[in-house]
Every structure is written in C-alpha cells, then in structure tokens.
Amino acid sequence: MHVKAVIKPNTYSDSMSLMALSTKVNQLPEVHQAMIGMGTGLNKQVIAEVGLSTPEVEAATPRDQIIVVQCDTEEICDEVLAKVEELRAEGMAKPAGATSYRTSRQAYENATDTSLAIISVPGEYAADEARAALDAGRHVLMFSDNVSVEDEISLKQQGHDAGLLVMGPDCGTAIINGVGLCFANVVADGPVGIVGASGTGSQELSVQIDALGSGVSQLIGTGGRDLSEAVGGIMMLDGLRMLAEDPATTVIALLSKPPAASVAERVLSAAGEVGKPVVVCFIGADTPANLPENVTFVANTLDAARAAVELATGSAPAQPAPVELPNLTFAEGQTDIRGLFCGGTVCDEVFQAIALAQPERTRSNVAKRAEQQIERETKGNLLIDFGADEYTQGRPHPMIDPTLRSAEIVRHAADPATAVLLIDVELGYGSNPDPAGAAAPAIAEAFAAARAEGRELAIIAYVLGTDRDPQDKAAQTATLTQLGVTVVDSAIGLADAALRTIG
C-alpha cells in the first residue's frame, strides 16, 4: 500500500467543493482512501488518525490545499492524482457569463446587482467574511460552522441593525425569492413562509407543504444555535418580522428543536403580534399554555405542514392511507430498532417518537437527557445522526458521501437483535446525485446476511424530496422498493412504521 500527497500552496476552495471532489475521488475503484481539504489543524489531525499523514501534509498551512491518496502502488497514486486534476477542472468550469474575483470585497464593489453572500470558508475566517458582506450591504448565509457564539451574536446584531439577514452559522438550507440555496429542494412557490433553525427539518417541512398541494414563499434558515439562551433568537425574530411584511406570505411557520425557555416565550410572544396565522413547531415539545389566538402549536414537521396548508387553503388536507408493512416473523431476541440517519432533524423526530413509546431502551446521539445518550456498549433501540459533528470532522457530510452510513447499515443488520433498520434518503441541491443508488449495495448485503442466518429483517426508508429534485424522488423510491425496502412518506412515518412492525 502506498500513500502520496500533493500540497497546493495558497490555493483555497470552499468546503462544499472539496467535499464533492473528495467523494468523487473515493469512488474511484483504484483508491483505498483519499482525503482532500485545506491544511487546517483539524484536517491534518483527521488525516493522521486514518493513517494518511506524510511530512508534506504535516508542513501544510491553513492556506494550503491538501490532496492525499492511498492506492496499491506509487504508479497508481500518480494516475489517481492526475485524475483528481481532471475532476477539479470539471468542477471549476465556470457557467456561461460567470465572473471570478480575487477577493469578496472586489466582488461586492463590482457585482452591484447582487444582494446575498454565501459564506463557505473555514470557521476561523467565516466571521470576517460575513462582516465584509454586511458592511457591503449584503444579506448573509453562513454555511460555515465552528464560528464562536460571540461572533454569531455580533454578526446577527449588525445584520438586525442594518435590516439584513444573517442566516447561520451552520445554516444548511434556504429558499430566497424562489432560489434554493445549499441543501434545498425544488418545491412549488406558494403562500407559506418558513423560518427554520434546522436544515433537514426545514427541507422536510417544505417538501411536505409541496406534497400537500401548496408551496413556499420564502425559507429563511437561522442556524442551529439561534434559539439558544446566548443568541436569543435574533434571526428567527427578524425572519418572522420580514415574513409578516411580505405580501406573498399569508401563513408563517417557525421550526426549531426545543429552544431555551426564555427564548421560546419571546418567540411565541412575537408570533402573537403578527397579523398573520403562525404555526410553531418545537420538535417534540409539549404545547405551551396561553398560546396567542393566531398561533397553532405542533410537535413534528408533518403536523406543521398540514396545519400551515389548512390555514393557507381553508381546508384540511386529506389523511394519507397507512403504508402497508411487510408481515414478518422475528426470531426470539430480535427486538431492536436501529435508525441510521443522514439528516439530524429526521433522526430527532424519529427518536422523540420511539423514545416516547419505549423510553427505557431507546438511545441516540441527539438525546438531551443523559440517560438516553449513546453509551459505549449501547443495546436496544439506537438512533444515530451521522451528520453530527463527531461523525463529520474531516469527512464530507453523509448527505454528500454516505459511505460511513452504508458501512453501519451492514454492521447493524448483522446484529441478531436488529429487527428493523430505518434510513433516510435526502434529495435536493448539494446532496449526493444518487443517494439511494449509493446505499443500494449495503442494503442488498444487509438483506443477504440476514437471510443467510435464517432471520427476517425489515428495512424502512424515507425519501425526503420531490420529483422535481435533480435526483427525482420517484426514481429514488423505485431503487429502494426493488431491493425490498418499505418506503414511507414522511420522517415521522418512519417511527410509526417501525413501532408497528415490531408490534
């Protein structure tokens, strides 16, 4: 086995581009491992931990780009590195009419017709770039994470004072004036405006509104920390006010995991002052007392979508028929539900529902209570968000590269206690071009392993997306059903199907 690294001095590419390139290189059949990223301390640490570090890698600076590959021979490494350059050139090809600038400040001075900047740089540089955009009068979407709370508060206060959006940091989804940004789905235009502190949750809410025959006017992301005690919901409150003034928005939906109590009170009070109906979804939370008359409170994204569409159209959407489940007979001791998710909010919704039914035997890395956190030798029901920080350091997000999740599908299927495997498949801009196809070999291996041991196994999936997404929901669903996977029509439907399957 041979490892070879190439360092490109003073060569910056954003993390989304490098993740996409890394995924393509790792899919090459002659590659055992490959890592591509900027020479930050964290990236170099991860490269060392997987056994790919070299003296050149150790000497790289945060301004340098690292490309390191592991193949059978040095000659094959050279061939792969040449292929990397070809893939890089393809990825860097500019659309017709596109213009490049050496600095963001130069872009703001020259591209005077632009109104929004997307920041996707290492966290230590993101705040400075966001300030430059705000100083230039641009709204900001910060895809970057690892930005300090102090910087987040300062930036959001600056944006608030200037009447500008500061979406993020760690904001993964937005739809602004009909344009999907980062991980967004292709949904119909319509009367429902969304402010969401959850990327996957916002996607789920938007595609369910679309499936119910309505549409989205704007989707404003806030970043996951916005409703913390420290930040105080600055962006959610600003987004609420902007949608209140938007003539295309007749119903507003607010989405978050349960916020700090004082922030929840502030958000609900502000929602009560809006002259429009407001649906508030704090996932898994109990309904607060003394809700304002115009506020509808729900605890999951499907109910939020149904409530918003009913308020927008004046009639309740039809209830879907229950999904038909396989009639399986499980072996003695085969009792567990294992959920392996790319989307954090999908994991959270499923965890909340299954933990409500089986609290003593359900664990997850999204759990807030210590006794429900994953332990070293966790048994019973296990729900894992592979998009959490502990799984994405130094590797692409699983919505881009689901390799790690695929390996875990095989591993958990081999556990004789596993009765039901739950998975999600996220479509839309930025996601893997064929996520169901990427998971298919692992799914086939999981079914084959269970059959070889005389066990039955249920695999239940949810495809989050629309038929207009680049991946095509119908085609993705067909790939899964042909393998024997049961496909449900919502994130919360995964929990319902799992609990019904195990009885």
C-alpha positions as CSV (number, residue, x, y, z in Angstrom):
1,M,0.0,0.0,0.0
2,H,1.3,3.5,-0.9
3,V,0.3,6.9,0.3
4,K,1.1,10.0,-1.7
5,A,0.3,13.7,-1.0
6,V,0.2,16.8,-3.1
7,I,0.2,20.2,-1.4
8,K,-1.1,23.2,-3.4
9,P,0.3,26.3,-1.6
10,N,-2.1,29.3,-1.2
11,T,-4.9,27.6,-3.0
12,Y,-8.3,27.9,-1.4
13,S,-11.5,26.1,-2.3
14,D,-14.7,26.2,-0.3
15,S,-15.6,23.2,1.8
16,M,-18.6,22.2,-0.3
17,S,-16.4,21.9,-3.4
18,L,-13.7,20.0,-1.6
19,M,-16.3,17.6,-0.1
20,A,-17.8,16.9,-3.5
21,L,-14.3,16.4,-5.0
22,S,-13.3,14.1,-2.2
23,T,-16.4,12.0,-2.7
24,K,-15.7,11.5,-6.4
25,V,-12.1,10.5,-5.8
26,N,-13.1,8.0,-3.1
27,Q,-15.5,6.4,-5.5
28,L,-12.6,5.6,-7.9
29,P,-12.1,1.8,-7.9
30,E,-8.3,2.0,-7.5
31,V,-8.5,4.3,-4.5
32,H,-8.4,2.7,-1.0
33,Q,-8.7,6.1,0.8
34,A,-8.4,9.7,-0.2
35,M,-8.8,13.0,1.7
36,I,-8.9,16.5,0.2
37,G,-9.1,19.6,2.3
38,M,-7.5,22.8,3.5
39,G,-4.4,22.4,5.7
40,T,-6.2,23.3,9.0
41,G,-5.1,21.7,12.2
42,L,-8.3,19.7,12.5
43,N,-8.0,18.4,8.9
44,K,-4.3,17.4,9.4
45,Q,-5.3,15.6,12.7
46,V,-8.0,13.6,10.9
47,I,-5.7,12.7,8.1
48,A,-3.1,11.4,10.6
49,E,-5.8,9.4,12.5
50,V,-6.7,7.5,9.4
51,G,-3.0,6.8,8.6
52,L,-2.6,9.1,5.6
53,S,-0.2,11.7,7.0
54,T,3.1,12.5,5.3
55,P,5.8,15.1,6.1
56,E,4.3,17.3,3.3
57,V,0.9,17.1,5.0
58,E,2.3,17.9,8.4
59,A,4.0,21.0,7.0
60,A,0.9,22.4,5.2
61,T,-0.6,25.6,6.5
62,P,-4.3,26.6,6.6
63,R,-3.8,28.5,3.4
64,D,-2.7,25.3,1.5
65,Q,-4.8,22.7,0.0
66,I,-4.0,19.0,0.8
67,I,-4.7,16.1,-1.6
68,V,-3.6,12.7,-0.3
69,V,-4.5,9.3,-1.7
70,Q,-3.8,5.7,-0.8
71,C,-3.5,3.1,-3.6
72,D,-1.7,-0.2,-4.2
73,T,1.3,1.3,-5.8
74,E,3.1,4.7,-6.3
75,E,2.3,4.5,-10.0
76,I,-1.4,4.1,-9.3
77,C,-1.2,7.0,-6.9
78,D,0.2,9.2,-9.6
79,E,-2.5,8.1,-12.0
80,V,-5.2,9.0,-9.4
81,L,-3.6,12.4,-8.7
82,A,-3.8,13.1,-12.4
83,K,-7.4,12.1,-12.4
84,V,-8.0,14.5,-9.4
85,E,-6.8,17.4,-11.5
86,E,-9.2,16.4,-14.3
87,L,-12.1,16.2,-11.8
88,R,-11.0,19.5,-10.3
89,A,-11.0,21.2,-13.7
90,E,-14.5,19.8,-14.4
91,G,-15.8,21.1,-11.1
92,M,-14.2,24.5,-11.6
93,A,-15.6,25.0,-15.1
94,K,-17.5,28.3,-15.0
95,P,-21.1,28.6,-16.2
96,A,-21.5,30.9,-19.2
97,G,-21.4,34.5,-18.1
98,A,-19.9,33.8,-14.7
99,T,-17.3,36.2,-13.4
100,S,-14.5,35.5,-10.9
101,Y,-13.0,37.9,-8.4
102,R,-9.8,37.6,-6.3
103,T,-11.5,38.9,-3.1
104,S,-15.0,39.1,-1.8
105,R,-14.6,42.8,-1.3
106,Q,-13.7,43.2,-5.0
107,A,-16.9,41.2,-5.9
108,Y,-19.1,43.5,-3.8
109,E,-17.7,46.6,-5.4
110,N,-18.2,45.3,-8.9
111,A,-21.2,43.0,-8.8
112,T,-23.6,45.7,-7.6
113,D,-26.7,43.8,-8.6
114,T,-26.1,41.0,-6.0
115,S,-27.9,41.1,-2.7
116,L,-26.7,37.9,-0.8
117,A,-23.4,36.3,0.0
118,I,-23.0,32.6,0.8
119,I,-20.0,32.1,3.2
120,S,-18.4,28.7,3.0
121,V,-14.9,29.0,4.4
122,P,-13.1,27.5,7.4
123,G,-14.8,28.7,10.6
124,E,-11.8,30.9,11.8
125,Y,-12.2,33.1,8.6
126,A,-16.0,33.0,8.3
127,A,-16.9,35.8,10.7
128,D,-14.5,38.3,8.9
129,E,-16.0,37.4,5.5
130,A,-19.6,37.8,6.9
131,R,-18.7,41.2,8.3
132,A,-17.3,42.3,4.9
133,A,-20.6,41.2,3.3
134,L,-22.7,43.0,5.8
135,D,-20.5,46.1,5.5
136,A,-21.2,46.0,1.8
137,G,-25.0,45.8,2.4
138,R,-25.4,42.1,1.5
139,H,-27.6,39.6,3.2
140,V,-25.5,36.6,4.5
141,L,-25.9,32.9,4.5
142,M,-23.1,31.3,6.6
143,F,-22.8,27.6,5.6
144,S,-19.6,27.6,7.7
145,D,-19.6,26.2,11.2
146,N,-17.0,26.4,14.0
147,V,-17.9,30.1,14.4
148,S,-17.8,31.4,18.0
149,V,-21.0,32.3,19.8
150,E,-19.6,35.8,20.4
151,D,-19.1,36.3,16.6
152,E,-22.5,34.9,15.9
153,I,-24.2,37.4,18.3
154,S,-22.1,40.3,16.9
155,L,-22.9,39.5,13.3
156,K,-26.6,39.0,13.9
157,Q,-26.9,42.2,15.8
158,Q,-25.1,44.0,13.0
159,G,-27.5,42.4,10.5
160,H,-30.5,43.3,12.7
161,D,-29.4,46.9,12.9
162,A,-29.0,47.1,9.1
163,G,-32.2,45.2,8.2
164,L,-30.1,42.3,6.7
165,L,-30.5,38.6,7.1
166,V,-27.7,36.7,8.8
167,M,-28.6,33.0,8.2
168,G,-26.2,30.8,10.2
169,P,-23.5,30.0,11.1
170,D,-24.0,26.3,10.2
171,C,-27.1,27.1,8.1
172,G,-27.6,24.4,5.5
173,T,-30.9,25.3,3.8
174,A,-32.7,28.4,2.5
175,I,-35.0,29.3,-0.4
176,I,-34.9,33.0,-1.1
177,N,-37.1,34.5,-3.8
178,G,-37.6,31.1,-5.4
179,V,-33.8,30.2,-5.4
180,G,-32.8,27.1,-3.4
181,L,-29.5,27.6,-1.5
182,C,-27.2,24.9,-0.2
183,F,-29.2,21.8,0.7
184,A,-32.6,22.8,-0.6
185,N,-35.4,21.0,-2.5
186,V,-37.3,22.1,-5.6
187,V,-40.7,23.0,-4.2
188,A,-43.6,25.0,-5.5
189,D,-44.0,28.7,-4.9
190,G,-46.8,29.4,-2.5
191,P,-48.2,31.3,0.5
192,V,-46.3,29.6,3.4
193,G,-43.1,31.4,4.7
194,I,-40.8,29.3,6.8
195,V,-38.1,30.4,9.4
196,G,-36.2,27.3,10.4
197,A,-33.4,26.6,12.9
198,S,-32.9,23.2,11.4
199,G,-31.6,22.5,7.9
200,T,-33.1,19.0,7.3
201,G,-36.2,19.9,9.3
202,S,-36.7,22.9,7.0
203,Q,-36.3,20.7,4.0
204,E,-38.9,18.2,5.4
205,L,-41.4,21.0,6.2
206,S,-41.0,22.5,2.7
207,V,-41.4,19.1,0.8
208,Q,-44.4,18.1,2.9
209,I,-46.1,21.5,2.1
210,D,-45.4,20.8,-1.5
211,A,-46.7,17.3,-1.3
212,L,-50.0,18.6,0.2
213,G,-50.5,20.8,-2.8
214,S,-49.3,24.2,-1.5
215,G,-46.0,26.0,-1.7
216,V,-43.3,28.1,-0.1
217,S,-42.8,31.9,-0.4
218,Q,-39.5,32.1,1.4
219,L,-37.5,29.7,3.6
220,I,-35.1,31.6,5.9
221,G,-32.6,29.5,7.8
222,T,-31.2,30.7,11.1
223,G,-28.5,28.2,12.1
224,G,-28.9,25.7,15.0
225,R,-27.8,28.0,17.8
226,D,-30.1,30.9,17.1
227,L,-32.7,29.9,19.7
228,S,-30.1,29.3,22.4
229,E,-30.2,31.4,25.6
230,A,-27.0,33.2,24.4
231,V,-28.1,34.2,20.9
232,G,-31.7,34.8,21.9
233,G,-33.5,34.0,18.6
234,I,-32.2,37.2,16.8
235,M,-32.6,35.7,13.4
236,M,-35.9,33.8,14.0
237,L,-37.4,37.1,15.3
238,D,-36.1,39.1,12.3
239,G,-37.2,36.4,9.9
240,L,-40.7,36.4,11.5
241,R,-40.9,40.2,11.1
242,M,-39.7,40.1,7.4
243,L,-42.3,37.4,6.5
244,A,-45.0,39.4,8.3
245,E,-44.3,42.3,5.9
246,D,-44.0,40.0,2.8
247,P,-47.2,40.3,0.7
248,A,-46.6,36.9,-0.9
249,T,-46.7,35.2,2.6
250,T,-50.1,34.5,4.1
251,V,-49.1,31.9,6.7
252,I,-45.8,31.7,8.7
253,A,-44.2,28.5,10.0
254,L,-41.5,28.6,12.7
255,L,-39.4,25.5,13.2
256,S,-36.8,24.5,15.8
257,K,-35.7,21.9,18.2
258,P,-37.0,22.9,21.7
259,P,-35.3,26.3,22.4
260,A,-34.3,27.8,25.7
261,A,-37.4,28.5,27.8
262,S,-36.9,32.3,27.8
263,V,-36.3,32.3,24.0
264,A,-39.4,30.2,23.4
265,E,-41.5,32.7,25.4
266,R,-40.0,35.6,23.4
267,V,-40.7,33.8,20.0
268,L,-44.3,32.9,20.9
269,S,-45.0,36.5,22.1
270,A,-43.6,38.0,18.9
271,A,-45.6,35.5,16.9
272,G,-48.8,36.7,18.7
273,E,-48.1,40.2,17.5
274,V,-48.0,39.2,13.8
275,G,-51.2,39.9,11.9
276,K,-51.0,36.5,10.1
277,P,-51.6,32.9,11.2
278,V,-48.4,31.4,12.6
279,V,-47.6,27.7,13.0
280,V,-44.9,27.0,15.6
281,C,-43.1,23.6,15.7
282,F,-40.7,23.0,18.5
283,I,-39.9,19.4,17.7
284,G,-41.0,17.0,20.5
285,A,-42.0,19.8,22.9
286,D,-45.2,19.9,24.9
287,T,-47.8,22.5,23.9
288,P,-47.2,25.7,26.0
289,A,-50.0,27.3,28.0
290,N,-51.7,30.5,26.9
291,L,-50.9,30.5,23.3
292,P,-51.8,33.6,21.3
293,E,-55.0,33.2,19.3
294,N,-53.2,33.3,15.9
295,V,-50.6,30.7,16.9
296,T,-51.0,26.9,16.2
297,F,-48.5,24.8,18.1
298,V,-47.4,21.3,16.9
299,A,-44.6,18.9,17.8
300,N,-43.5,17.5,14.4
301,T,-42.9,18.7,10.9
302,L,-45.7,16.7,9.2
303,D,-48.3,18.2,11.5
304,A,-46.7,21.6,10.9
305,A,-47.0,21.2,7.2
306,R,-50.7,20.1,7.5
307,A,-51.6,22.9,9.8
308,A,-49.9,25.5,7.5
309,V,-51.6,24.2,4.4
310,E,-55.0,24.1,6.1
311,L,-54.6,27.7,7.3
312,A,-53.4,28.8,3.8
313,T,-56.2,27.0,1.9
314,G,-59.1,26.9,4.3
315,S,-59.5,23.1,4.2
316,A,-57.8,20.3,5.9
317,P,-55.5,18.1,3.7
318,A,-56.8,14.5,3.2
319,Q,-55.3,12.0,5.6
320,P,-53.0,9.5,3.7
321,A,-53.6,5.8,3.9
322,P,-51.3,3.9,6.2
323,V,-48.3,2.4,4.5
324,E,-48.6,-1.3,4.0
325,L,-45.9,-3.1,6.0
326,P,-44.2,-6.5,5.5
327,N,-45.6,-9.3,7.6
328,L,-42.5,-10.6,9.2
329,T,-41.8,-13.2,12.0
330,F,-38.8,-12.2,14.1
331,A,-36.6,-14.6,16.0
332,E,-36.5,-14.7,19.8
333,G,-34.4,-11.7,21.0
334,Q,-34.8,-9.9,17.7
335,T,-36.5,-6.8,19.1
336,D,-34.4,-3.7,18.3
337,I,-35.0,-0.7,16.0
338,R,-31.8,0.8,14.6
339,G,-32.1,4.1,12.8
340,L,-29.1,5.3,10.8
341,F,-29.7,8.8,9.5
342,C,-28.0,11.5,7.4
343,G,-30.5,14.2,8.5
344,G,-30.3,15.4,12.0
345,T,-33.9,16.5,12.3
346,V,-35.2,13.3,10.8
347,C,-33.2,11.4,13.5
348,D,-34.6,13.8,16.2
349,E,-38.2,13.3,15.2
350,V,-37.9,9.5,15.0
351,F,-36.0,9.4,18.3
352,Q,-38.7,11.5,20.1
353,A,-41.5,9.2,18.9
354,I,-39.8,5.9,19.6
355,A,-38.4,7.1,23.0
356,L,-42.0,8.1,23.9
357,A,-43.1,4.5,23.3
358,Q,-40.0,2.7,24.7
359,P,-38.1,5.2,26.9
360,E,-36.1,2.7,28.8
361,R,-34.5,1.0,25.8
362,T,-34.0,3.9,23.3
363,R,-30.8,5.8,22.9
364,S,-29.5,8.4,20.5
365,N,-26.7,10.9,20.0
366,V,-29.4,13.6,19.6
367,A,-30.9,12.9,23.0
368,K,-30.8,15.7,25.5
369,R,-31.2,13.6,28.6
370,A,-28.0,11.9,29.8
371,E,-29.7,8.6,30.4
372,Q,-30.8,8.4,26.8
373,Q,-27.4,9.3,25.3
374,I,-25.4,6.6,23.5
375,E,-23.1,4.6,25.7
376,R,-20.1,2.6,24.6
377,E,-22.0,-0.7,24.6
378,T,-25.5,0.5,23.9
379,K,-28.1,-2.2,23.3
380,G,-31.8,-1.8,22.5
381,N,-33.1,0.8,20.1
382,L,-30.4,3.0,18.7
383,L,-30.9,6.1,16.6
384,I,-27.8,7.8,15.1
385,D,-27.4,11.1,13.3
386,F,-24.3,10.7,11.1
387,G,-24.4,14.4,10.3
388,A,-23.5,15.3,13.8
389,D,-20.1,16.9,14.4
390,E,-18.5,13.8,15.9
391,Y,-19.1,12.0,12.5
392,T,-18.3,14.8,10.1
393,Q,-14.9,16.1,11.3
394,G,-12.6,15.7,8.4
395,R,-15.1,14.0,6.2
396,P,-18.0,15.0,3.9
397,H,-21.5,15.3,5.3
398,P,-23.4,12.0,4.8
399,M,-25.9,13.7,2.6
400,I,-23.0,14.2,0.2
401,D,-21.0,11.0,0.9
402,P,-23.0,8.3,2.7
403,T,-20.1,5.8,2.8
404,L,-19.9,5.7,6.6
405,R,-23.7,5.2,7.0
406,S,-23.6,2.4,4.4
407,A,-21.0,0.5,6.4
408,E,-23.1,0.9,9.5
409,I,-26.2,-0.5,7.6
410,V,-24.2,-3.7,7.1
411,R,-22.9,-3.8,10.6
412,H,-26.2,-3.3,12.4
413,A,-28.0,-5.7,10.0
414,A,-25.5,-8.4,11.2
415,D,-26.6,-7.9,14.8
416,P,-29.1,-10.7,15.7
417,A,-31.0,-8.3,17.9
418,T,-31.9,-6.0,15.0
419,A,-35.4,-6.3,13.7
420,V,-35.9,-3.0,11.9
421,L,-33.4,-0.8,10.1
422,L,-34.5,2.8,9.5
423,I,-32.8,5.0,6.9
424,D,-33.4,8.4,5.3
425,V,-32.5,9.5,1.8
426,E,-32.2,13.3,1.3
427,L,-32.6,14.7,-2.2
428,G,-32.1,18.3,-3.5
429,Y,-29.3,20.6,-4.4
430,G,-26.0,19.8,-2.9
431,S,-26.9,16.2,-1.9
432,N,-25.4,13.1,-3.4
433,P,-26.6,12.7,-7.1
434,D,-27.9,9.2,-6.4
435,P,-28.3,8.6,-2.7
436,A,-30.5,5.5,-3.0
437,G,-28.1,4.0,-5.5
438,A,-25.2,4.8,-3.2
439,A,-26.9,2.9,-0.3
440,A,-28.1,0.0,-2.5
441,P,-25.1,-2.3,-2.2
442,A,-25.2,-2.0,1.6
443,I,-28.9,-2.7,1.7
444,A,-28.6,-5.7,-0.6
445,E,-25.8,-7.1,1.6
446,A,-27.8,-6.5,4.8
447,F,-30.8,-8.5,3.5
448,A,-28.5,-11.2,2.2
449,A,-26.7,-11.5,5.6
450,A,-30.0,-11.8,7.5
451,R,-31.3,-14.4,5.1
452,A,-28.1,-16.4,5.4
453,E,-28.7,-16.6,9.1
454,G,-32.3,-17.5,8.8
455,R,-33.5,-14.1,10.1
456,E,-36.1,-11.8,8.7
457,L,-35.2,-8.1,8.6
458,A,-37.3,-5.0,7.9
459,I,-35.6,-2.1,6.2
460,I,-37.8,1.0,6.1
461,A,-36.8,4.2,4.3
462,Y,-38.0,7.8,3.8
463,V,-37.1,9.7,0.7
464,L,-37.1,13.4,1.6
465,G,-37.5,15.3,-1.7
466,T,-39.7,15.9,-4.7
467,D,-40.0,14.5,-8.2
468,R,-38.6,17.9,-9.4
469,D,-35.4,17.5,-7.5
470,P,-32.3,16.6,-9.5
471,Q,-32.3,13.1,-8.2
472,D,-36.1,12.5,-8.9
473,K,-38.0,11.2,-5.9
474,A,-39.9,8.6,-7.9
475,A,-36.7,7.1,-9.3
476,Q,-35.0,7.0,-5.9
477,T,-38.1,5.3,-4.4
478,A,-38.1,2.7,-7.2
479,T,-34.5,1.9,-6.5
480,L,-35.3,1.1,-2.8
481,T,-38.5,-0.8,-3.4
482,Q,-36.9,-3.0,-5.9
483,L,-34.4,-4.1,-3.2
484,G,-37.3,-5.0,-0.8
485,V,-37.2,-1.8,1.2
486,T,-40.5,-0.4,2.6
487,V,-40.8,3.4,1.8
488,V,-42.9,5.7,3.9
489,D,-44.0,9.2,3.1
490,S,-42.7,11.3,6.0
491,A,-39.9,11.5,8.6
492,I,-42.4,10.8,11.5
493,G,-43.8,8.0,9.4
494,L,-40.5,6.1,10.0
495,A,-41.2,5.9,13.7
496,D,-44.8,4.9,13.2
497,A,-43.8,2.1,10.7
498,A,-41.0,0.9,13.0
499,L,-43.2,0.6,16.0
500,R,-46.0,-1.1,14.1
501,T,-43.5,-3.6,12.5
502,I,-42.2,-4.8,15.9
503,G,-45.7,-4.8,17.3
